[in-house]
Amino acid sequence: MGGMSESVSVRCPVCGRAHLFAVPSYPCVCGAPVAPPLDPRTEPAAVTHRSWEEEWVTVHCAACDRPAAWPQPELGCACGTVLRFPVAGARDALRDIPPRPVRPAFRPVTIRTARDAVTAAALYLRWLGHRDVRRADRRPPSGIGLAAPGVLAQVDPTVRPADARDVECLWLTAMTESAACVYFSLAGYGDEARARADALGVPLFVLDLTGTPQPVNRPAEAFAA
């Protein structure tokens, strides 16, 4: 079952570079972090082609035993090779997940002000099933904090793209509160912020002016799923 994240050493089979890979964790709907457990008996393999079914695995939450589809753990080497890590005890297809009730379409609010951006993020969290969304008790260094049971969100309505420090501060705050975290930005993210979010497993969303959050990394796709 998925639980706390682990780190493993791996060497790229193409160029020989050594890497320390930290398995990303994702928030279960119960609020507990889920990290796909790696299979120590099987070496990671270079990805030569992609298909939708091979991108996902079924992993059970260690806290509530709920199955969910999570992205296959992958590492990108500087030489361009992508390594995919086998997951222990995971099923390989999204069809293994029991069907869930169909959600109604998300109804966004047009963003004209900073308050509209916060409202859009709160509505989106409620649409995903997170109840009791409210202002966070602890104010983030930038933007506005939202909180729900097991989830901490940061909404940045400024015209400055979020940087790596913004992502790290959110992640650290969520860790101290034993909560999952998610970032919403109106202006997007710098390259370092995206790289840091991928390494830490922080979901990143961009708020377009219609008020619809768009996932910009794999943790965000999993969070929205």
N, C-alpha and C positions, 0 to 999 in steps of 0.2 A: 504493500500500500504506500501511497505517497506520503511524505512527511517533511522533515527538515531537509534543506538543500545540502548537497555534498560537493566536494571539489576533487577532481582527478587530474593526474598528469597524463598528457598525451603528446605523441610526436607525429607531425604531419608525414604521411607516407610518401608524399610527392617531393617536398623540399627538405624534410628533416627537421624543421623548426619545432622546438619544444613549447608546449602551451600548458597553462593551468586552467582547466575548464570548470567553472562554477555552474552547477545545474540550476537553471532559473526555477523559481517557485511562483505559483499562481494562486489566486484566492478562490477557494471553494465558496459556494453560495452560503455555507454555514459560517464563513469568516475565517476558517483555518487555512493556513498556507499548504499547498500541495506541490511537492517536487517529484517529478517522475523518477523512480529509482533505477539507476543504471544497472545493466547486467554485467557483472565483473568477469564473466566467462567468455564474453564476446567482444572483440576489438571494434572500435568505431570504423566505419567504412566511408570512403569518399563518395559523395553524391554525384552520379553521372547523369541521371535524368530525374525529373520530378513528376509525381502524379498526386492528385488531391488526396486519395486514400492513404498514401504512404507518408503524408505530411503530419498525420495525427495518430495518437495512441489513446487507448482507454485506460485511465488510472483511477483507482479508488482513493477517496479521501481517508486518511488515517483517523480523523476525528469522528466523522459521521458515516463512513463507508459508502458515501454516495459516488457512483461512477460518473466520470465526465471525460470529454475529449479534450486533450491538451496537445500543443504542438510537440513534434518530435524534437528532442534536444539536439541542437546543431552548433557547430563551431566553425567560424570562417577564418581561414589562415590568410596571412598577408600575400601568399603566392596565388591566391584565388581559389584554392581548394576549399570545399565545404565538407566537413566531417559530420556524419550522423551517428549518434550514440544509441546503441540498442537499449531498450528499456526492459527491465526484469518484470515478468508476470503481466505485461501489458498486452492488450489486444490491439490489432493493427488497423481496425476500420471503424469509421464513425457509425456504421450501421449496428455495431455492438451496443451502442448506447440505447436504452429504452426510449421510445419517442416521448417528447415532452409536449404539453399543451401549447398550441400555437399562440404566440403573443400578438396582441393587436399592434397595428403600426404605431411607431413612435410619432407623437405630435409635437413638433418643435415650436419654439417661440423665436421670433425674429430678434436678432441681437442688434440693439442700437446703443446700449449703455453697458457699463460694467455690471450693473445689477442684473441686466438681461442675461449676461454670460453666466452668472452664478445661478440664476433661475434655470437656464437651459441645462446646466450640469446636474442640478438637483433633480429636475424632471427625468433626465436620462437615467440617473441612479435608481430612482423609484421605478422607472419602466423596466429596468433589469431585475427588479425584485428586492431592492434594498429599502427597508422601511425606516421610518423615523429619521429621515435625513434632516440635519440641522446644521447650524454654524458650529464649527469646531471650537472646543474650549481654548485650545492653544493656537494663537495666530501665527501663521507661517511668515518667514522673512519677507516673502513677496506674495502678492495675490491674496486670495481669500480661502480659508479652510472650510471644508464641509466634513461632517462625520455622520456615519450610520453604524449600527451594531456590526463590528468586525471590519469596518472599512473607513479609511481616511482619504479624503480627496482634497486636491489643491486646484483652485481655479485661478488662472492668470489672465486677466482681461486687458493687459497692457499691450502696447505695440512692439514690445521687446521680446524676441524669441527667448524661451527659457534656456538656461545654461545647465552645465553639469552640476554645479553647486545647488541649484534649485531642486534638481532631481534627487541628489544625495540627501539634502535636508529633509525632504518629504519621506524618503525611505527610512532614514534614521528615526524620525518622529514616529512613523508607523511601527517600527521595530520595538521602540520603547513602550508602545501601547498594545503590542501583540495583535496588530491589525494589518490587513492588506491595505495597499495604497494604489491610487490612480491619479494621474495628472491631466488636467484639461487646460489647453493654452489657446488663446485667440490668434497669436502671432507665430505659432509653431515652435520648433526646437532647433538649436544648433547641432552640428554634427557630433560634438563631444557629449551633448546632453543625450542624444539618441543612443550613442555607444554605451554610455554609463547606464541608461535605463535598460538596455538589452542585457547588460552584464548583471544588473540587480533584479531583473524581472519586473520592472515597473511599467505598467500599462500607460501609454501616451496617447492622448486624443487631441485632435485639433478641432476647435469649434468654428464651423463656417458661419457666415452671416445669417443663414436661415435658422441657426440654432441647433443644427444636427451634429453631434460629435462624430468625427471620423477617426478610426483607429489608424495609427501610423507605425506600429510595431507589432510583433507577434504576441507579446503579452497582452496588448490591447485587444487583439482579435480574440484571444482566449477569454478575456474578461467579458467581452461583448457576447460571446457565445453562450 
